[in-house]
Amino acid sequence: MNSRLIRNTVVASGIAAAAVIAIGFATAQLGMAVAFSIGLLVGSANGLLVQRSLALGVGFTALSLVRLLLLTGLGLGIGLLIGLSQVWLVIGGIAVAQLVLAGFAVREALTG
């Protein structure tokens, strides 16, 4: 996993988070927008975690499970701190960030 892929994911997730905050502000749903944006930003860190886990040289499958459990636990914890009704938005933001990462990875693989 290269640095450009990680940078693109973080930048795209950051721009999406800012857009969600703006939309939330405009629609008076700022709490929901903040929860989703936090999820986007937490989820965008997954690429960096993948890069670090590959450098360890340990089995990728086992570390993937631990990494995803860590991100999910972090999302649940942050969501509970914000409010129980916001947990699904934080987890949803993490999921969308994973889709962004996967999209950039596919683009990278297709373009070489």
C-alpha positions as CSV (number, residue, x, y, z in Angstrom):
1,M,0.0,0.0,0.0
2,N,1.6,3.2,-1.1
3,S,1.5,6.6,0.5
4,R,-0.4,8.2,-2.3
5,L,-3.3,5.8,-1.8
6,I,-3.4,6.7,1.9
7,R,-3.1,10.4,1.3
8,N,-5.9,10.3,-1.3
9,T,-8.1,8.4,1.1
10,V,-7.5,10.8,4.0
11,V,-7.9,13.9,1.8
12,A,-11.2,12.6,0.2
13,S,-12.5,11.6,3.6
14,G,-11.6,15.0,5.0
15,I,-13.3,16.8,2.2
16,A,-16.4,14.6,2.6
17,A,-16.4,15.2,6.4
18,A,-16.3,19.0,5.8
19,A,-19.1,18.7,3.3
20,V,-21.2,16.7,5.7
21,I,-20.6,19.3,8.4
22,A,-21.7,22.0,6.1
23,I,-24.8,20.1,5.1
24,G,-25.6,19.3,8.7
25,F,-25.2,23.0,9.6
26,A,-27.5,24.0,6.8
27,T,-30.2,21.5,7.7
28,A,-29.9,22.0,11.5
29,Q,-28.6,18.4,11.9
30,L,-25.2,19.3,13.2
31,G,-25.0,16.5,15.8
32,M,-25.7,13.9,13.2
33,A,-23.2,15.5,10.8
34,V,-20.5,15.6,13.4
35,A,-21.0,11.9,14.3
36,F,-20.8,10.8,10.6
37,S,-17.8,13.1,10.0
38,I,-15.9,11.6,13.0
39,G,-16.5,8.2,11.5
40,L,-15.2,9.3,8.2
41,L,-12.0,10.6,9.8
42,V,-11.5,7.5,12.0
43,G,-12.1,5.2,9.1
44,S,-9.6,7.0,6.9
45,A,-6.9,5.9,9.3
46,N,-7.4,2.3,8.2
47,G,-5.0,2.7,5.3
48,L,-2.2,3.8,7.6
49,L,-2.9,0.9,9.9
50,V,-2.8,-1.5,6.9
51,Q,0.5,-0.1,5.8
52,R,1.9,-0.5,9.4
53,S,0.6,-4.0,9.7
54,L,2.2,-5.0,6.4
55,A,5.6,-3.8,7.6
56,L,5.3,-6.1,10.6
57,G,5.5,-9.2,8.4
58,V,2.9,-11.0,10.5
59,G,-0.1,-12.8,8.9
60,F,-2.2,-10.2,7.1
61,T,-5.5,-12.0,7.8
62,A,-5.1,-12.1,11.6
63,L,-4.0,-8.5,11.7
64,S,-6.9,-7.5,9.5
65,L,-9.3,-8.9,12.0
66,V,-7.6,-7.1,14.9
67,R,-7.5,-3.9,12.9
68,L,-11.1,-3.9,12.0
69,L,-12.1,-4.8,15.5
70,L,-10.0,-1.9,16.8
71,L,-11.7,0.5,14.4
72,T,-15.1,-0.8,15.2
73,G,-14.5,-0.6,18.9
74,L,-13.2,2.9,18.5
75,G,-16.2,3.9,16.5
76,L,-18.6,2.4,19.1
77,G,-16.8,4.1,21.9
78,I,-16.8,7.5,20.2
79,G,-20.4,7.0,19.2
80,L,-21.4,6.2,22.8
81,L,-19.6,9.3,24.0
82,I,-21.5,11.4,21.6
83,G,-24.8,9.7,22.3
84,L,-26.3,6.3,21.9
85,S,-28.5,7.4,19.0
86,Q,-25.4,8.6,17.1
87,V,-23.4,5.3,17.2
88,W,-24.8,4.1,13.8
89,L,-23.6,7.3,12.2
90,V,-20.1,7.0,13.4
91,I,-20.0,3.3,12.3
92,G,-21.5,4.4,8.9
93,G,-18.8,7.0,8.5
94,I,-16.1,4.4,9.1
95,A,-17.8,2.1,6.5
96,V,-17.9,4.9,3.9
97,A,-14.2,5.7,4.5
98,Q,-13.5,2.0,3.8
99,L,-15.4,2.2,0.6
100,V,-13.3,5.3,-0.3
101,L,-10.1,3.4,0.5
102,A,-11.3,0.4,-1.6
103,G,-12.2,2.7,-4.5
104,F,-8.8,4.3,-4.6
105,A,-7.1,0.9,-4.3
106,V,-9.1,-0.4,-7.3
107,R,-8.2,2.7,-9.3
108,E,-4.6,2.2,-8.3
109,A,-4.6,-1.4,-9.3
110,L,-6.3,-0.7,-12.7
111,T,-3.9,2.1,-13.6
112,G,-0.8,0.3,-12.5
